[in-house]
């Protein structure tokens, strides 16, 4: 919940990325800009569209690989320590 001028507002975004509501004219202009960008440079438009999207699968694979590496290193370290103590 976010408090704005004494009113409570529920949002999924954190407060630091809150945006102001656009007027109908501003929204129309923004839509025109987006359409022109897509027509002029579709590659850039695609990259900008993906800018805020999470890369969930890739992040999970990297995290799983890092966890696996830590587990393997811990096991090797424990085996070396056990061998040295005997």
C-alpha positions in Angstrom: 0.0 0.0 0.0 1.2 3.5 -0.8 0.0 6.7 0.8 -0.5 9.6 -1.6 -2.0 12.8 -0.2 -3.7 10.8 2.6 -5.2 8.2 0.3 -4.2 4.5 0.3 -3.2 3.0 -3.1 -2.5 -0.6 -3.7 0.1 -1.4 -6.3 2.4 -4.2 -7.4 5.3 -1.8 -8.2 7.7 -0.6 -5.5 7.3 3.1 -4.7 10.5 4.2 -6.5 9.0 3.1 -9.9 5.6 4.7 -9.5 4.5 6.8 -12.5 2.0 9.6 -12.8 -1.2 9.0 -14.7 -1.2 10.4 -18.2 -3.9 12.5 -19.7 -5.7 11.1 -22.7 -3.7 13.5 -25.0 -0.4 12.4 -23.4 -1.4 8.8 -23.8 -2.2 9.3 -27.4 1.1 11.0 -28.1 3.0 8.3 -26.3 1.2 5.6 -28.4 2.1 7.5 -31.6 5.8 7.6 -30.5 5.7 3.9 -29.7 4.2 3.1 -33.1 6.8 5.2 -34.9 9.6 3.7 -33.0 8.4 0.2 -33.9 8.2 1.2 -37.5 11.5 3.0 -37.7 13.6 0.6 -35.6 11.8 -2.7 -34.7 15.0 -4.2 -33.2 15.4 -1.3 -30.7 11.6 -1.3 -30.0 11.8 -5.0 -29.1 14.8 -4.5 -26.9 13.0 -1.7 -25.0 9.9 -3.8 -24.7 11.9 -6.5 -23.0 13.8 -4.1 -20.8 11.5 -4.5 -17.8 10.7 -8.2 -18.2 12.3 -10.7 -15.8 14.6 -13.4 -17.2 13.3 -16.1 -14.9 14.5 -19.3 -16.5 18.0 -18.0 -17.1 18.4 -16.7 -13.6 17.1 -20.0 -12.1 19.7 -22.0 -14.2 22.5 -19.7 -13.1 21.4 -19.9 -9.5 21.1 -23.7 -9.6 24.6 -24.0 -11.1 26.1 -21.7 -8.4 24.4 -23.7 -5.7 25.6 -27.0 -7.2 29.2 -25.6 -7.4 29.1 -24.6 -3.7 27.8 -28.0 -2.7 30.5 -29.8 -4.6 33.2 -27.5 -3.2 31.9 -28.0 0.3 32.0 -31.8 -0.2 35.5 -31.7 -1.6 36.6 -29.5 1.3 35.1 -31.8 3.8 36.8 -34.8 2.2 40.2 -33.1 2.2 39.7 -32.1 5.8 38.8 -35.6 6.8 41.8 -37.0 5.0 44.2 -34.6 6.6 42.8 -35.3 10.1 43.5 -39.1 9.8 
